[in-house]
């Protein structure tokens, strides 16, 4: 069977490849601690599950509009306005999708031409670069700096803008580093976007997972940004709904119509009964569960950061959001992929090489702390023994 050449331009998400390797080792009897996959280990809150059951009983098992059920689009716009302290968005700005990734694919397909330049964070979520390449555009990596808490220099961003720059992608809180852009960072990005007439793609999927009194700021809060911003968000991370496959984008209404048409041609629509459950997820009844998730993530963050910083050859910054740490492992003498392979094959701890997230990830690895405190502590103990032996052997 002939495979189209454009498929070669598509990348992948290494987390699922490492998960498959880890599962294969488990099938052989190995005990593997999973710190590779970015999935909350909590069950979906009971009120959301009950809402889905009621929706099934009430017959929400049919096609819905490609852009999403009207009541779901309205609820999402209201939730977005409430959580960002703005009042700009209405149902016409919203497209509901099966998971949040389609917003990346559809949003870029609708706005990016071959030869356009797209600036994206590096290290960053690998699907950004994958889709940019697939569309025949030019990916322009923007380095995130460890010394800046995994933010970037505004001067670095400005230096990468050319007449061909069509889009800037930002992600805050950020995967894989847990870095958070400040209000001042976003103000600077907004000024550049308006001045140079550039679209901003804002991935805010971790917006509700913030620590230490940090507040999430959206670039949509700034003058002139509503009409040039595509926001990605969804239910997987905040509400522990990864398997429900429910995400959404907010964008100018004219673009929302185009993205809905792309969805018509691809998936038809998001599942109706999951959208009804999503409305319940955004209600105040779910707030205590989400607060509990975030507090437990904070405890795990503190434990894994302290544990990693006590290991030989490793230093680890304390993230301000999401549920990942991105420790510098260069002091171990191993490259990122070598370290990740060593941890999986010899230590029984699954993590991801920093280079899975781009060239700027060399010297780092990503651990997800979306696992129990007990398992995190077990992983640290295993790594301590293994790295101590590694140092003695050098």
N, C-alpha and C positions, 0 to 999 in steps of 0.2 A: 504494500500500500504506500503510495507516494505521500510524504508529509510536506506540507507547505513550508517554504524556507523561512517565512516570518516567525514560525514557532521557535526557531533557534534564538530569537531575540527575547523570548520570555524567560525570566528567572524563576525562582521558587522561594518557598519559605522554609528555611533549614530546620526550624523547630519541629516540623512534622516528620522530616527525614530522621532526625535524631531520636524522636519519639519512637519511630518504627524500629530503629536499631536497638533502643533500650527494651522495647517489648520483645524483640527477638531474643535478647539475652535473658530476659525474665522467663521466656518459654523454655530455656535451657536450665532453669533452676536458680539463676542469679538473683540476688536481692538488689534492686536498683532504686535509688532515691531520685524521684523526678523533680528536678529544678530547671527543666528545659522549656516546658510548655507554658505559654502565657494564658492560663485558664484558672479562674477562681475555683478553689476546691470546695466552696460552700454549695449547698443545695439552693435552688431557686426558692425565694420566700414563698410561704404557703399561700398567702393571699393571691399571688400571681398565678400559681397552679390552679387554685380554685376558680379564678376568673376564666382560665382556659377551659376548664371542665364545663363551666356554665355555658361558655360560648359554643362548645361542641354540642351540648344538649339543645341549645337554642338555634342550631342550624347554620353557624358560621363556618360552613364547609365548602363554600362556593367561590368562584372567581370574584375578585374585587377590582376596582379601577387600577390601572397600571401605576399611577402616582401614589396609591394608597387609599385606604378607606377614609372618607371625609372626616369622620370623628377622630380617627387616629392622627391625621395630619393636623387637625385643630389642636388636639391635646399635645402633640409634639411642639408646635409653635408656642403654645402657652408655657410648656415646661422649659423650653429654651429661653424664652424671655424671662421667666422667673429665676432660673439658675444663673443667668448672665446679667441680671439687673438692667434689662433693657425692655423696650416695647415695640420693636421694629417688625417682628415677624408674624406672618399670618399663615393659614393653611396653604395658600398659593405658593409659598416659598419652599414647601416641604415635598420631598419624594421619599417614600418608604420602600426599603429594599430587603431582600433575604440575606441578612448580614450586612456589615458595613463596607466590605471590600468592593461591592459593585459601585459604590459612590466614587471610589478611586478610578475604577475602570470606565464607568460611564461619564464621570465628570471630566476626565482628561480626554476621552474620545470626543466629547462634544466641544472642546475648546482648543485642543492642541493640534497644530498642523505639522506634517513632516518638515524638519529643519528648524522648527522652533526650539528655543532653549528653555529648559525648566531647571530652576535651582532647587535643590532638595538637601535635607540634612544628612550628614555622613559622620559617624554612624547613624543609621536610621532604618526604619521599617523597610525591608528589602523590596516590597511590592511597588514602592514608588519608582525606583530605578527600573524595575522590570517593565512596568507599563509605559514609562517614558520611552524606553528602547523599542518596545513593541510597536509604538505608534510612529517610529521613525524620527522622533525628536532627539535632541541632544541633552543628555543628563549632565548637569553642572553641579558637582558636589560642593557643599558648604560645610567645612570642618566644624565640628563641635569640640570645644576646648575643655579638657579635664580641669585646668586651672581656673576656668570660669564656671565651674559646677555644671559642665556639659551644656553650656550655652555657646553662642557664637558671637564673634565681634561684628558689630554693625558695619564697620569699615570693610570687613571681609565680604559681607553681603553686597555692599555697594560696588565693590571692585569687580564683582562677577556679573553685574548688570550690563547688558549690551543692547543694541537696537533689536536683537532677535529674542530677547528675554520675554516670554509670554506669561510665565507663571513662577511663583515662589511657593514652595510647600513648607509648611511649618507644622510641628507636632509638639503640643504641650498640654499636660505632662508627656514626657517623651519615652518612647520605646526605641532603644534598649536601655537608656541610661537613668531614667527617672528624673531627668533634668526638667526644670520649669522656667519658661520665659517670664521675665518680669514685665510689669506695666510699661516701664521705660523701653524695654526691648520691643514690645509690640507697637508702641507709639512710633518708634524709629522705622520699623518695617512698614507700618501704615503710611508714613510720610513718603517713603521711597516708592511704594506701590502706587500711590496717587500721583506722585510727580512723574513717574515713568509709565503710567497707564498699564500696570501689571496686575494680572489676576493673582489672588492669594488662595491657596488650598489649605484650609486649617483643619488638621486632624485633632479633634478634641475628645477622642474616645475615652480618655482617662480623666476627663475634667472633674469628676466627682470624687476621685481618689487622691486626696491632697492631705499633707501632714503639717504638724507644728504650727497650726493657725494660718497656713498659707491660703490665699484666696485665688481661685481660678479667674483669670482675665481672658476674655475673648477679643480677638482683633476686630470683631464686628462692632465693638463698642465705639470705635473711632470714626470720626467724620469721613464720609466718602467710601467706607469699606463695605457697607451692605451691598452695594451694586457691583462689587468686584470680588466678592468672597464666596467660596464654596466651603461650607462647614460639614465635616463628617462627624457623626456620633452614632451611638447605638446602645443596645441593651446588654450586650454580652458581659462587659467588664463590671459596670456599676451594679447590675442586678443579678449577677451570676446566671446569665441566660445564654451561655455560649451555644448550646445545642438547639436553641430555639430559632436561630438564624434570623435575627431581626435587627436591622439598622436603618439609618436614614441620613439624608443630606438636606441642608438648608442652603438656598441659593436664590438669585434673582428669579422672579416668576417666569420670565421668558426662557431662561435656561432650564428651569424645572420642567417645562413642557417638553423640551428636547430630551432631557434625561429620562423622562417618563416614556417617550417614544422609543428610546434605546431599550428600556426595560420591556416594553411591549414585544420587541423583536428578540429578546433574550430569555427572560424568565416569566413573562406575562405580568406577574404581580407577586407581592409578598403574601404569605399565607394569611387568610382572613382571621382565623381564631387566635393566631399568635399576635396579631395587631390588637385584638380586643384585650388580650392579656397584657400587652405593652401599655395600653391606656391605664390599666390597674397599677402596673409597675411605677408609673410616674406620679401616682397619687400620694398624698401625705401618709397613707396607711403603710407605705413601704419605707418611709424615712427611718424608723428605728432599726430595721434590718440592715439598711445601707450603712448607717452610722456604726453598727456593730461590726460589719465587714471591714470598714476603714480602720477602726480601732484595733482589730485583730491583725490587719496588715501592718499597722504601725508597730505592734509588739514584735512581729516577725522581722520587720525591717531592722529594728534596733538590735535584735539578736544576731541576725546574719551579718550586719555591718561590724558589730563588735567581734564576732567570731572570725570573720575574714581578716580584719586588721590585726588579729593576734597570730595569724599564720605567717611562716617565713616566706619572704619574697612577694607578699601581696599587700597592696594598700587599696582601701575602698572608701569612696566618697559616700556620704549619707544622702540618698535621694529625697526629693521633696514631694514626689508624686509617683503615680503608677505602682506597680509591684515588682520592680526589677532592681537589681544592683548590677553595676558594671565595673567590677574591680580591675585594677591594673595588676597584671600578673608578670610583667616584664622582669621583675626581680627574681623569678624562679628560674630564669635562663631558658624557658620554653617559649616557643611561638604560640599564638592563640589556638590554632587548630591542634597542635601537639598537646597542649594543656587539656583541651576539651576531650580529645581522644583518650588521654591518660586517665582523666577522671572517670570516663565512662567504662573503659575496658578494664582498668586495674583497681579502681576505687569504688566503682558502683554508684557514682554520682553523675547524673546527666545534666550537662549545661551546654551552652552554645558558644562557639568561637566568636570573638568580636568581629572577625572578618566576614561572618554571615550577614553583617549589617553594613558592610562597606569597607573600603581600604583603610579608613581612619580608625577602624576597630582593631587593627593589629596591636597586640600588647594588652588586650583586654578580653574578658569573657563575660557572658551574661548569665546570671542566675535569676530565676523567677522564685520569689518567696510566696507564691500562691500554693503553699503546701503547709503542713502542720508545723507548729513550733518544735514538736518532738522530732520530726524528720529533718528539720533544718539543723537542729543540734546534733543529730546522728551524722549528718553530712559533714559538718564542721569537724567532728571527732575523727571521722575517716580521713578527711583531707589532712588534718594535722599529722596523723601517723604517716601517711604516704609522703607528704612534702618533707617531713623531717628526715625520712629515709632518703629521699631524693637529694636533699642538701648534703647528706653524709656521703653519697655516692659521687658527687661532683668533684 
